[in-house]
Amino acid sequence: AEVVDGDDRPRRVPPGTPVTARAPGKVNLALRVGGLRPDRSHELVTVFEAVALHEDVRAVPCARLECAVAGEGAEGLPTDERNLAVRAALLLAERAGVPPRVRLEITKQVPVAGGMAGGSADAAAALVACDALWGTGLGRDDLLALGAELGADVPFALVGGTAVGTGRGERVVPALARGTRSWVLALAGQGLSTPAVFGELDRQRAAAGDGDPAVGEEDVRDLLVALAAGDPAAVGAALVNDLEAPALSLAPALARTLEVGREAGALAALVSGSGPTTAFLVADREQGLDVAVALTASGAAADVRRVHGPAPGARLVDVAR
Ligand code: ATP
């Protein structure tokens, strides 16, 4: 396998060498939710952007399967088969026909249950790290297929960048996106359960007597045009999230968070995925500082991070980084 060093130079590492894989968190620039599928998940069309808040998973040779978690929100997280990284290692071992012998050391930056797919990033990083440690010989497409089995957001964490997701979000095609974007993320004190937010959307739609809308790529076309042009104001105008209304109904305080960021000059503001993280698109560093300071000073955010996108998908990195 290849490890990318500090100067982005690839370096080969033989199987059996401890390795660290890094995978990004995401924001959904567009998230359109359609009807329920036979498997009870919703049909989606989404545009993901990977951002530079990342998860590191170090895979170290070990006589059995072990897992330890450190960093953002690590305290409450399981380290047994309920952990998505552990599940990823077990699935890869089974399919590759190797014993699941690894110690996984997870370092989290992505908030837990924050709507930024941190667990999915852990699964993607675990796949890449264990694949290198065990020398499975599986290809990129095999890892993508395993990722889709683990969770709808895992394939995107492998691919990274800016991409369109369809199906449950697991079918990922890179988008033509020019330039980079600056984001301010407002982290909330508590998480929101993704199934609860989808359930609230279903309840709101039923109460309004609306059937489930059909969703298709035409629903994100304006955004894709703006991304291809690299026009931040047009990108801002095209941001959309069908989960925003149900997330606001379950966490009403988020409405003020969005308002504070908009008043401080953000180009656009939206709930990230199923929330409660909110994302603010800013034109430059100065605007980012204004928005971050306003969010912090108002108490409307428990914590604030300034990040850029797009970030690369899951890959091996030098441990020193
Ligand atoms: P999404 O945006 O994909 O819905 P999220 O960012 O809202 O995800 P996660 O932090 O990925 O939420 O995971 C939510 C739940 O999954 C947590 O409540 C946690 O108990 C469980 N979980 C299992 N493994 C992990 C992991 N490695 N990191 C975080 N959560 C995990």
Boltz pocket constraint, residues with backbone or C-beta under 6 A from the ligand:
constraints:
  - pocket:
      binder: B
      contacts: [[A, 76], [A, 77], [A, 78], [A, 82], [A, 83], [A, 84], [A, 85], [A, 110], [A, 111], [A, 112], [A, 113], [A, 114], [A, 115], [A, 116], [A, 117], [A, 118], [A, 119], [A, 120], [A, 122], [A, 123], [A, 153], [A, 192], [A, 194], [A, 273], [A, 274], [A, 275]]
      max_distance: 6.0
